[in-house]
Amino acid sequence: MTRAPEPPAVPRRRPLGEMSAGAMFACQVALGLVVALLWQWGAGRVFDEAFFSSPSAILVRLWQWTRDGSIFAQVWATMHATVGGFITGSVLGLALGIWLGLSPFASRLLDPYLSALNALPKVALAPLFVLWFGIGIESKVALAAILVLFLVFLNTYTGVREVDQDLVDAARLMKATRFQVLRKVIIPSAASWVFASLKISVPYALIGAVLGEMIASNRGLGYLVQFAGAQFDTAGVFAALLVIALLAMFLNWIVGIFQKRAERWRVVGR
């Protein structure tokens, strides 16, 4: 008795969430264009353009700033403070997280003080930083660094504490020194925690720099937002915010590249 031929397999339909990176990017661009077109259409019809501006007015303001070159000095000032605060806070957070992760006594001793400092709103420290460091770039770097420090510290501390103890014991059985265990086992194993905190910290470093510029400064994107708002220049405010968002995306992209390179040698616990 012959078997009936099996029906041809129906090709699996690819879910939208699994589309290629190029197709997803095209969808993201299309979504942004739709929002911009709706915003442009509603300006002056649905809402008051004096309060919400319009994409065309924002682009005109950006073109004016780019043509006269004034925006580049503001971006450089904010980038300088952001990168300085990010590096300072990251280094201090890494050092503190590794030290306390490897020292149970020190972590228990300092726990209430670190918890109190972490719970303190960091923005409240901005006036003190202005008093201590003045209205120059130092106060912006300090505010950005304090925001980054605790994020990096907490993730690094957790990553060090979560290292597979079997890997540490195996390294010690092979007569590895304490520094070799730290360099070959602990730091690579905690790399994913560290880079996750670094990626989260980038926007906070930018927030700290911009807030510092809004409080006391005569340059930077935060100063530009504050100045445009004081002049009731809605297009200028949105244009400065757009530049800040693009700067945050660029910094996140840079950290992502370093993360991909570093995690190639990350030790994976069993």
C-alpha positions, 0 to 999 in steps of 0.5 A: 500500500503506497503512502500518500505524499506528505504536504509541503512544509509551510515556511515558518513566518519570521516574527517582526521582532526577528527582522534584520538590523537594516529593516529594524533601522528603516522602521525606526527612521520611518517612525521618527519621520511620522512623529516629526510630520505629525508634530509639524502638522499640529504646530499652530493647528492643534497646539500653540507653536510658541510652547511646543515649537516645530521640527522645521523651526528646530532644524532652522535653529540648528542650521544657524548654530552650525553655520556660525559655529557656536554649537561646536564650542558648546558641545565641546564644553559639555563633552569635556565635562562629561568625559572627565566626570565619567572617567573619574567616577568610573575609576573611583567606582571600580577601585571601591567596588573591587576593594570592598568586594574582596574585603568583607570586613571593610564592606561591613564597616562602610556599608551604612555610610555608603548606603546613606551617601547613595540614598542622598540626592546627588543633585543636592550636592551641586551648590556645594561643588560650585562653592568648592570648585567654582563655576569652571569645568571642575564643578561639572566634572565633580557632579558627573563623577559623583553620579557615575561613581555609585552606579559603577561601584554597586555593579562592580561590587556585586560582580566581584561577589558573584564570581564563581568560587570554583574558578578562584579555588582552581587558580589558587591550586595552581599557585596563582598569586592574589594579583594573578587571581584578580587579573585573570579570574575576578576582573574578567568574570565581573566584566559584564557587570562592569560594562553594564554599569558603564553603559548605564552611567554614560547618560548620568555623566551627561546629566551631571554635566548638563545640570552643572552647566544649568546651575552655574556656567557660561558655556555648554549645552546645559547653559544653552538650554537655560539661556534659550528658556530664559529668552522664551526660545522654544525652538532653541530649547528643543534644538539643544535637547536634540543635540544632548540626545545625539551626544548621549547616543554617540557616547553609548555607542562608544561604550558598546564598542569597548564592551564587545571587545572586552567581553571576548576574553570574559571568563564564564563560570560553569 
